[in-house]
Amino acid sequence: MALEKKIFIVDDNEMLSMALEDYLTRRVDHEVLTFTTGEECMENIAEEPDVIILDYNLNSENPEAANGAQIMAAIKAHNSSIYVIMLSSQDAHGNSLESLIKGADNYVLKNEAAFEQIATIIAGIN
């Protein structure tokens, strides 16, 4: 059986990334790679993921590290057809609107329904 989609999870919260990876791979046979920094994601972008789940507040230990918006811009500059789901604990409408205007394809709040929302979104991507 072929893998459904190649998915990158980019979040500095490793526990959340591992839990989301487990959730997605148990539902459908996705290939999921996780990264704790946007820079790691961009080093692997040539693998052409179908979907990137990207932390809005990507805040690694390195103060020089890029944030979620900067990485999203780099992803879209590389390949505008990669579907980007911005994942954030920020429920401010300004953040979601800004993300969508700057190229995110979807915006999901980190809450108890987030994993199911993400799985539903991914299932609907052709």
ROSE-4610 file (N, C-alpha, C; in Angstrom, 1 decimal, always signed):
// ROSE-4610
residu = [M/M/M/A/A/A/L/L/L/E/E/E/K/K/K/K/K/K/I/I/I/F/F/F/I/I/I/V/V/V/D/D/D/D/D/D/N/N/N/E/E/E/M/M/M/L/L/L/S/S/S/M/M/M/A/A/A/L/L/L/E/E/E/D/D/D/Y/Y/Y/L/L/L/T/T/T/R/R/R/R/R/R/V/V/V/D/D/D/H/H/H/E/E/E/V/V/V/L/L/L/T/T/T/F/F/F/T/T/T/T/T/T/G/G/G/E/E/E/E/E/E/C/C/C/M/M/M/E/E/E/N/N/N/I/I/I/A/A/A/E/E/E/E/E/E/P/P/P/D/D/D/V/V/V/I/I/I/I/I/I/L/L/L/D/D/D/Y/Y/Y/N/N/N/L/L/L/N/N/N/S/S/S/E/E/E/N/N/N/P/P/P/E/E/E/A/A/A/A/A/A/N/N/N/G/G/G/A/A/A/Q/Q/Q/I/I/I/M/M/M/A/A/A/A/A/A/I/I/I/K/K/K/A/A/A/H/H/H/N/N/N/S/S/S/S/S/S/I/I/I/Y/Y/Y/V/V/V/I/I/I/M/M/M/L/L/L/S/S/S/S/S/S/Q/Q/Q/D/D/D/A/A/A/H/H/H/G/G/G/N/N/N/S/S/S/L/L/L/E/E/E/S/S/S/L/L/L/I/I/I/K/K/K/G/G/G/A/A/A/D/D/D/N/N/N/Y/Y/Y/V/V/V/L/L/L/K/K/K/N/N/N/E/E/E/A/A/A/A/A/A/F/F/F/E/E/E/Q/Q/Q/I/I/I/A/A/A/T/T/T/I/I/I/I/I/I/A/A/A/G/G/G/I/I/I/N/N/N]
num = [1/1/1/2/2/2/3/3/3/4/4/4/5/5/5/6/6/6/7/7/7/8/8/8/9/9/9/10/10/10/11/11/11/12/12/12/13/13/13/14/14/14/15/15/15/16/16/16/17/17/17/18/18/18/19/19/19/20/20/20/21/21/21/22/22/22/23/23/23/24/24/24/25/25/25/26/26/26/27/27/27/28/28/28/29/29/29/30/30/30/31/31/31/32/32/32/33/33/33/34/34/34/35/35/35/36/36/36/37/37/37/38/38/38/39/39/39/40/40/40/41/41/41/42/42/42/43/43/43/44/44/44/45/45/45/46/46/46/47/47/47/48/48/48/49/49/49/50/50/50/51/51/51/52/52/52/53/53/53/54/54/54/55/55/55/56/56/56/57/57/57/58/58/58/59/59/59/60/60/60/61/61/61/62/62/62/63/63/63/64/64/64/65/65/65/66/66/66/67/67/67/68/68/68/69/69/69/70/70/70/71/71/71/72/72/72/73/73/73/74/74/74/75/75/75/76/76/76/77/77/77/78/78/78/79/79/79/80/80/80/81/81/81/82/82/82/83/83/83/84/84/84/85/85/85/86/86/86/87/87/87/88/88/88/89/89/89/90/90/90/91/91/91/92/92/92/93/93/93/94/94/94/95/95/95/96/96/96/97/97/97/98/98/98/99/99/99/100/100/100/101/101/101/102/102/102/103/103/103/104/104/104/105/105/105/106/106/106/107/107/107/108/108/108/109/109/109/110/110/110/111/111/111/112/112/112/113/113/113/114/114/114/115/115/115/116/116/116/117/117/117/118/118/118/119/119/119/120/120/120/121/121/121/122/122/122/123/123/123/124/124/124/125/125/125/126/126/126]
x = [+0.8/+0.0/+0.9/+0.6/+1.4/+1.0/+2.0/+1.7/+0.8/-0.1/-1.0/-0.4/+0.3/+0.9/+2.2/+3.1/+4.3/+4.0/+4.2/+3.9/+5.1/+5.3/+6.4/+5.6/+6.1/+5.6/+6.8/+6.6/+7.6/+7.1/+7.6/+7.2/+8.3/+8.6/+9.7/+9.2/+7.9/+7.4/+7.5/+8.5/+8.8/+7.7/+7.1/+6.0/+4.8/+4.5/+3.3/+3.6/+4.8/+5.1/+5.0/+5.5/+5.5/+4.0/+3.2/+1.8/+1.1/+1.3/+0.6/+1.1/+2.4/+2.9/+2.2/+2.1/+1.5/+0.0/-0.7/-2.1/-2.3/-1.5/-1.7/-1.3/-0.3/+0.1/-0.8/-1.5/-2.4/-3.7/-4.0/-5.3/-5.1/-4.0/-3.8/-2.3/-1.9/-0.5/+0.3/+0.5/+1.2/+2.7/+3.6/+5.0/+5.1/+5.5/+5.6/+7.0/+7.5/+8.9/+8.7/+9.4/+9.2/+10.6/+10.4/+11.5/+11.3/+12.3/+12.1/+12.4/+13.0/+13.3/+12.8/+12.6/+12.2/+13.4/+14.6/+15.8/+16.0/+15.7/+15.7/+14.7/+13.5/+12.5/+13.0/+13.6/+14.1/+15.3/+16.1/+17.2/+16.6/+15.4/+14.8/+13.7/+13.5/+12.3/+12.4/+13.6/+13.7/+13.0/+12.6/+11.8/+10.4/+10.0/+8.7/+7.5/+7.4/+6.2/+4.9/+3.9/+2.5/+2.0/+2.2/+1.7/+2.8/+2.8/+3.6/+2.8/+2.9/+2.2/+3.2/+3.0/+4.0/+3.6/+4.4/+4.1/+4.2/+3.2/+3.2/+4.3/+4.4/+5.4/+6.6/+7.2/+8.4/+9.5/+9.8/+10.7/+11.8/+12.8/+13.8/+14.7/+15.6/+16.6/+17.5/+17.6/+18.5/+17.8/+18.2/+17.5/+17.6/+18.6/+18.7/+17.8/+17.1/+16.2/+15.0/+14.6/+13.4/+12.1/+11.1/+9.8/+8.9/+7.7/+6.8/+6.5/+6.3/+5.9/+7.1/+8.3/+9.5/+9.7/+9.4/+9.6/+8.5/+7.3/+6.2/+6.5/+7.1/+7.4/+8.5/+9.5/+10.5/+9.9/+9.0/+8.3/+7.6/+6.8/+6.0/+6.9/+8.0/+9.0/+9.6/+9.8/+10.3/+9.3/+8.1/+7.0/+5.7/+5.0/+3.8/+2.6/+2.8/+1.7/+1.8/+2.8/+2.9/+1.8/+1.0/-0.1/+0.4/+0.3/+0.8/-0.4/-0.3/-1.3/-0.5/-0.9/-0.3/-1.0/-0.2/-0.7/-0.2/-1.2/-0.9/-1.7/-1.1/-1.9/-2.5/-2.2/-2.8/-4.1/-5.2/-6.5/-6.9/-5.9/-6.2/-6.5/-7.6/-8.0/-7.0/-6.3/-5.2/-4.1/-3.7/-2.7/-3.2/-4.4/-4.9/-5.1/-5.6/-5.8/-4.5/-3.5/-2.1/-1.5/-1.7/-1.1/-1.7/-3.0/-3.7/-3.4/-3.3/-2.9/-1.5/-0.6/+0.8/+1.0/+0.0/+0.1/-0.2/-0.6/-1.0/-2.3/-2.4/-3.6/-4.7/-4.3/-5.2/-4.6/-5.4/-4.9/-5.7/-5.0/-5.6/-5.1/-6.0/-5.6/-5.1/-4.1/-3.6/-4.6/-5.6/-6.5/-6.9/-7.8/-8.2/-8.7/-9.2/-9.7/-8.7/-7.5/-6.5/-6.1/-5.8/-5.4/-6.4/-7.7/-8.8/-9.0/-8.9/-9.0/-7.9/-6.7/-5.6/-5.8/-6.2/-6.4/-7.5/-8.6/-9.7/-9.2/-8.4/-7.9/-7.0/-6.1/-5.2/-6.0/-7.0/-7.9/-8.5/-8.8/-9.5/-8.6/-7.3/-6.3/-6.1/-6.2/-6.0/-4.5]
y = [-1.2/+0.0/+1.2/+2.2/+3.4/+4.3/+5.1/+6.1/+7.2/+7.6/+8.7/+10.0/+10.6/+11.9/+11.9/+12.8/+13.1/+14.4/+14.3/+15.4/+15.7/+17.0/+17.6/+18.2/+17.9/+18.6/+19.4/+20.8/+21.7/+22.4/+21.9/+22.5/+22.2/+23.2/+23.1/+22.3/+22.0/+21.1/+19.7/+19.0/+17.6/+16.7/+16.8/+16.0/+16.1/+17.3/+17.6/+17.0/+17.2/+16.6/+15.1/+14.5/+13.0/+12.5/+13.2/+12.8/+13.0/+14.1/+14.3/+13.3/+13.1/+12.1/+10.7/+10.3/+9.0/+9.0/+10.1/+10.2/+10.1/+10.8/+10.8/+9.5/+8.9/+7.6/+6.4/+6.6/+5.5/+5.6/+6.8/+7.0/+6.6/+7.0/+6.7/+6.5/+5.7/+5.4/+6.6/+7.7/+8.8/+8.7/+9.3/+9.4/+10.7/+10.7/+11.9/+12.1/+13.3/+13.7/+14.9/+14.8/+16.0/+16.7/+18.0/+18.9/+19.9/+20.2/+21.2/+22.6/+22.8/+24.2/+24.3/+25.5/+25.8/+25.6/+25.8/+25.6/+24.1/+23.2/+21.8/+21.4/+22.0/+21.8/+22.2/+23.4/+23.9/+23.1/+22.5/+21.7/+20.4/+20.0/+18.8/+19.1/+20.4/+20.8/+20.1/+19.7/+19.1/+17.7/+17.2/+16.0/+16.2/+17.5/+17.9/+17.3/+17.7/+17.2/+17.7/+17.0/+17.4/+18.5/+18.3/+19.1/+19.4/+20.7/+21.1/+21.7/+21.1/+21.6/+22.4/+23.7/+24.6/+25.4/+25.4/+26.1/+27.6/+28.4/+29.8/+30.5/+30.0/+30.6/+29.7/+29.4/+28.6/+29.3/+28.9/+29.7/+28.7/+28.4/+27.5/+28.2/+27.4/+27.9/+29.0/+28.9/+29.8/+31.1/+32.2/+33.5/+33.9/+33.3/+33.6/+32.8/+31.9/+31.0/+31.8/+31.3/+31.9/+31.6/+32.4/+32.2/+31.5/+31.1/+30.4/+31.2/+32.5/+33.3/+33.3/+33.4/+33.5/+32.1/+31.0/+29.7/+29.5/+29.9/+29.8/+30.5/+31.7/+32.4/+31.7/+31.1/+30.3/+29.1/+28.4/+27.2/+27.6/+28.7/+29.1/+29.6/+30.2/+30.6/+29.4/+28.3/+27.1/+26.4/+26.3/+25.6/+26.0/+26.9/+27.5/+26.4/+25.3/+24.3/+23.4/+23.5/+22.8/+23.4/+22.5/+22.9/+23.2/+24.4/+24.7/+25.0/+24.2/+24.4/+25.0/+26.3/+27.0/+26.5/+26.1/+25.6/+26.5/+27.0/+28.0/+27.9/+28.3/+28.5/+29.9/+30.7/+32.1/+32.1/+32.4/+32.5/+33.9/+34.8/+36.1/+36.1/+36.7/+36.7/+37.3/+38.3/+38.9/+38.0/+37.1/+36.1/+35.1/+34.7/+33.7/+34.4/+35.6/+36.4/+36.7/+37.2/+37.5/+36.2/+35.1/+33.8/+33.5/+33.6/+33.3/+34.2/+35.5/+36.5/+36.2/+35.8/+35.6/+34.2/+33.4/+32.2/+30.9/+30.9/+29.7/+29.2/+27.9/+27.4/+27.1/+27.0/+26.8/+27.2/+27.4/+27.9/+27.0/+26.3/+25.5/+25.8/+26.0/+26.3/+25.0/+25.2/+24.1/+23.9/+23.0/+22.7/+21.2/+20.8/+19.3/+18.8/+19.7/+19.2/+19.3/+19.8/+20.2/+19.0/+17.8/+16.7/+16.2/+16.2/+15.7/+16.7/+18.0/+19.0/+18.9/+18.7/+18.5/+17.3/+16.2/+14.9/+15.1/+15.9/+16.1/+17.0/+18.0/+18.9/+18.1/+17.3/+16.5/+15.5/+14.9/+13.9/+14.6/+15.9/+16.6/+17.2/+17.1/+17.6/+16.6/+17.0/+16.1/+16.0]
z = [+0.0/+0.0/+0.0/-0.8/-0.9/+0.2/+0.6/+1.7/+1.1/+2.0/+1.6/+1.3/+2.3/+2.1/+2.9/+2.4/+3.2/+4.0/+5.3/+6.2/+7.0/+7.1/+8.0/+9.2/+10.4/+11.6/+12.1/+12.2/+12.6/+13.9/+15.1/+16.3/+17.3/+18.1/+19.1/+20.4/+20.4/+21.5/+21.0/+21.4/+20.9/+21.4/+22.6/+23.0/+22.1/+21.8/+20.9/+19.5/+19.0/+17.7/+17.7/+18.7/+18.7/+18.8/+19.7/+19.8/+18.5/+17.8/+16.6/+15.5/+15.5/+14.5/+14.7/+16.0/+16.3/+15.9/+16.2/+15.8/+14.3/+13.6/+12.1/+11.5/+12.0/+11.4/+11.8/+12.9/+13.3/+12.5/+12.0/+11.3/+9.8/+9.2/+7.8/+7.6/+6.6/+6.5/+5.8/+6.6/+6.2/+6.6/+5.8/+6.1/+6.9/+8.1/+8.9/+9.4/+9.2/+9.7/+10.6/+11.7/+12.7/+12.8/+13.0/+13.1/+14.2/+15.0/+16.1/+15.7/+14.6/+14.1/+12.6/+12.2/+10.9/+9.9/+10.5/+9.7/+9.3/+10.3/+10.0/+8.9/+9.0/+8.0/+6.6/+6.5/+5.2/+4.7/+5.6/+5.1/+4.4/+4.7/+4.2/+3.2/+2.8/+1.9/+0.6/+0.1/-1.2/-1.3/-0.1/-0.1/-0.5/-0.8/-1.3/-0.5/+0.8/+1.5/+0.9/+1.1/+0.7/+1.6/+2.9/+4.0/+5.0/+5.5/+6.6/+7.7/+8.8/+10.0/+10.8/+10.9/+11.3/+12.5/+13.5/+14.8/+14.5/+14.9/+14.7/+15.5/+16.8/+17.7/+17.7/+16.6/+16.6/+17.3/+18.5/+19.3/+19.9/+19.1/+19.6/+20.6/+21.1/+22.1/+21.4/+20.1/+19.4/+19.0/+19.6/+19.3/+17.8/+17.1/+15.7/+14.8/+15.4/+14.6/+14.1/+12.9/+12.3/+13.0/+12.9/+13.5/+12.4/+12.8/+12.0/+10.7/+10.8/+9.6/+8.6/+9.1/+8.3/+7.5/+8.3/+7.7/+6.6/+7.0/+6.0/+4.7/+4.8/+3.6/+2.8/+3.5/+2.8/+2.1/+2.8/+2.2/+1.0/+1.0/-0.1/-1.3/-0.9/-2.0/-2.7/-1.9/-2.5/-3.4/-2.9/-3.6/-3.1/-3.8/-3.3/-3.2/-3.8/-3.7/-2.4/-1.6/-0.4/+0.5/+1.1/+1.9/+3.3/+3.8/+5.2/+6.1/+7.2/+8.3/+9.4/+9.8/+10.9/+12.2/+13.1/+14.4/+15.5/+16.3/+17.3/+18.5/+19.6/+20.8/+20.9/+19.9/+19.9/+19.2/+20.0/+19.4/+19.0/+18.9/+18.4/+17.0/+16.6/+15.2/+14.3/+14.8/+14.0/+13.5/+14.4/+14.1/+13.0/+13.1/+12.1/+10.8/+10.8/+9.6/+8.9/+9.7/+9.2/+8.6/+9.2/+8.7/+7.4/+7.3/+6.0/+4.9/+5.2/+4.2/+3.7/+4.6/+4.2/+3.6/+3.4/+2.6/+3.3/+4.6/+5.2/+4.6/+4.4/+3.8/+4.9/+6.1/+7.2/+8.5/+9.5/+10.9/+11.9/+12.7/+13.7/+15.1/+16.1/+17.4/+18.1/+19.0/+19.8/+20.9/+20.8/+21.8/+21.7/+22.5/+22.6/+21.2/+20.3/+19.0/+17.9/+18.2/+17.2/+16.3/+16.9/+16.2/+15.2/+15.6/+14.8/+13.7/+14.0/+12.9/+11.9/+12.3/+11.4/+10.5/+11.1/+10.4/+9.3/+9.7/+8.8/+7.6/+7.9/+6.8/+5.9/+6.4/+5.6/+4.7/+5.3/+4.5/+3.3/+3.4/+2.4/+1.3/+1.5/+0.5/-0.6/-1.8/-2.9/-3.3]
